[in-house]
Amino acid sequence: MKTISCMNIDENLLYSFGAEGRDYKKREPVFKEGDHALYYFQINEGRVKLNNYNEDGKEFIHNILGKKQSFGEAMLFLSHNYPINAVSLEDSRIIRLPKNNFFEMISQHPHLSLEMNACLSQEIYYKLKMVQSLASQNPMQRLIGLLDYLKSYHDEDCHHCFHIAFTRQQIANLTGLRVETVIRTLKKMEKEGSITLQDQKILY
């Protein structure tokens, strides 16, 4: 299934409405849980991790996003603070557009609103599918649900071409499985042809 890479607005259009490009160092927060939602963010270079922590300090990763992908836009439509953190995984350049400018832009370019609705609908769909998979006692079903969810954010529509940019530990944290179970299940999935393991990389 070919999916929408949510969301990629033309950079010239963003800048014409007052956006600015900011550089972030590796591990530098773009925003923190509890911050006010003030900007639309789009990655120009680098990668960003969306995460939070439970009361025991265990990290839960929601997604890892890369070049030309956006994040945080859903919160602009709500009067709530961010429920997650956004952290730069490497030196990154991120375009940010102030909230009021963002709404002005989409009011003048209604097609962007339609594209954003499609993106948000897709995200809800795949999150529901992933939650359904995580309820399964079958480790492979859990992993497939996660991989489908991660791939849904990208345009790759080919067999074993999408690189899952998560460590085995991060996958374990996302699925509630033990690292040993993740490793064993990934090897089984490779034997069955569901994935390709190449130099520690997971290709789906």
C-alpha positions in Angstrom: 0.0 0.0 0.0 1.4 3.4 -1.0 1.0 5.9 1.8 1.3 9.6 2.3 4.5 10.9 3.8 2.9 13.3 6.3 3.5 16.1 5.8 5.7 17.8 3.2 4.9 21.4 2.4 7.0 23.3 -0.1 9.8 25.1 1.8 9.5 28.3 -0.3 5.9 28.5 0.7 6.7 28.0 4.4 9.4 30.7 4.2 7.0 33.1 2.4 4.7 32.9 5.4 7.4 33.7 7.9 9.0 30.3 8.7 12.6 30.1 9.9 15.2 27.4 9.7 16.8 26.4 13.0 19.8 24.1 13.7 19.6 21.5 16.4 22.5 19.5 17.9 22.3 15.8 18.4 20.1 15.0 21.5 18.9 18.6 21.6 15.1 18.8 22.3 12.9 20.5 19.7 10.1 20.7 22.3 9.4 18.9 25.5 6.3 17.2 27.0 4.2 19.9 28.6 5.3 22.8 26.3 2.8 24.9 24.5 2.2 24.0 20.8 3.5 27.1 19.0 4.9 25.9 15.7 4.5 23.7 12.7 7.8 21.7 12.3 9.2 20.2 9.1 12.6 18.5 8.9 15.0 19.9 6.3 18.0 17.7 7.3 18.5 15.1 10.0 16.2 12.9 12.1 13.8 13.5 15.0 12.6 11.1 17.7 9.2 11.5 19.2 9.1 9.9 22.7 8.1 10.1 26.4 8.9 8.3 29.6 6.7 6.5 32.1 6.9 6.9 35.9 9.7 4.4 36.1 11.8 6.3 33.6 11.3 3.8 30.8 11.4 5.4 27.4 8.5 4.9 24.9 9.3 5.8 21.4 6.4 6.8 19.2 8.2 7.4 15.9 11.5 8.4 14.3 11.0 10.9 11.4 13.4 12.1 8.7 13.9 14.6 5.9 10.8 16.3 4.5 8.6 15.0 7.3 6.6 17.1 9.7 5.5 16.7 13.3 3.5 18.5 15.9 0.9 19.9 13.6 -2.0 18.1 15.2 -1.5 19.9 18.5 -1.9 23.3 16.7 -5.6 22.5 16.4 -6.1 21.8 20.1 -5.6 23.9 23.2 -3.4 21.2 24.8 0.3 21.1 25.5 2.5 18.5 23.9 2.0 15.0 25.3 5.4 13.9 24.0 9.0 15.1 23.5 10.7 15.8 20.1 14.4 15.2 20.2 17.0 15.6 17.5 18.7 12.2 16.9 21.6 13.8 15.0 22.6 17.3 13.9 19.5 18.5 12.2 18.0 21.5 10.5 14.3 22.0 11.1 11.9 24.6 9.6 9.4 26.0 12.0 6.4 28.1 11.2 4.5 30.0 14.0 1.0 28.8 14.7 -0.8 31.9 13.5 1.2 32.0 10.3 0.4 28.3 9.8 -3.3 28.9 10.0 -3.0 31.9 7.7 -1.2 29.7 5.2 -3.7 26.9 5.1 -6.6 29.4 4.9 -5.0 30.8 1.7 -4.1 27.4 0.4 -7.1 25.1 1.2 -5.5 22.1 -0.5 -3.0 21.9 2.3 -5.9 21.4 4.8 -7.2 18.5 2.7 -3.8 16.9 2.6 -3.4 17.4 6.3 -6.7 15.8 7.0 -5.6 12.8 4.9 -2.4 12.6 6.8 -4.0 12.7 10.2 -6.6 10.2 9.2 -3.9 7.9 8.0 -2.0 8.3 11.3 -5.1 7.4 13.3 -5.8 4.4 11.1 -2.3 2.9 11.5 -2.1 3.7 15.2 -5.4 1.7 15.7 -3.9 -1.1 13.7 -0.8 -1.1 15.7 -2.7 -1.1 19.0 -4.7 -4.1 17.8 -1.4 -5.9 17.0 0.1 -5.0 20.3 -2.8 -6.7 22.0 -1.8 -10.0 20.4 0.2 -12.6 22.3 2.0 -13.5 19.1 5.4 -11.7 19.0 5.5 -11.8 15.2 2.0 -10.2 15.0 3.2 -7.4 17.3 6.3 -6.8 15.2 4.4 -6.7 11.9 2.0 -4.2 13.4 4.8 -2.0 14.4 6.7 -2.3 11.1 3.5 -1.5 9.1 2.9 1.6 11.3 6.5 2.9 10.8 6.4 2.3 7.1 3.1 4.1 6.8 4.9 7.4 7.3 7.0 6.9 4.1 6.5 6.7 0.4 8.4 3.5 -0.2 6.1 1.0 -2.0 8.5 -1.8 -2.6 9.5 -5.2 -1.1 12.2 -5.1 1.7 13.3 -1.5 0.8 12.3 0.4 3.9 15.0 0.7 6.6 13.5 0.4 10.2 15.7 2.9 12.0 15.2 1.5 15.4 17.5 -0.6 17.6 16.3 -4.0 18.9 16.0 -2.4 22.3 13.8 0.4 21.0 11.6 -2.2 19.2 11.3 -4.1 22.4 10.3 -0.9 24.3 7.6 -0.2 21.6 6.1 -3.7 21.6 6.5 -4.7 25.2 8.6 -7.7 24.3 12.0 -8.8 25.6 15.0 -8.0 23.5 15.8 -11.7 23.2 12.2 -12.3 21.9 12.6 -9.5 19.4 15.9 -10.9 18.1 14.5 -14.4 17.8 11.3 -13.3 16.1 13.2 -11.1 13.6 15.3 -14.1 12.6 12.2 -16.2 12.1 10.6 -13.4 10.0 13.7 -13.3 7.8 13.5 -17.1 7.3 9.9 -16.7 6.3 10.7 -13.9 3.9 8.8 -11.1 5.7 12.0 -9.0 6.2 15.6 -8.8 5.2 18.4 -8.5 7.8 21.4 -6.8 6.3 24.4 -5.8 8.4 22.2 -5.4 11.5 19.7 -3.3 9.5 16.1 -4.4 9.3 14.6 -3.9 5.8 10.8 -4.2 5.4 
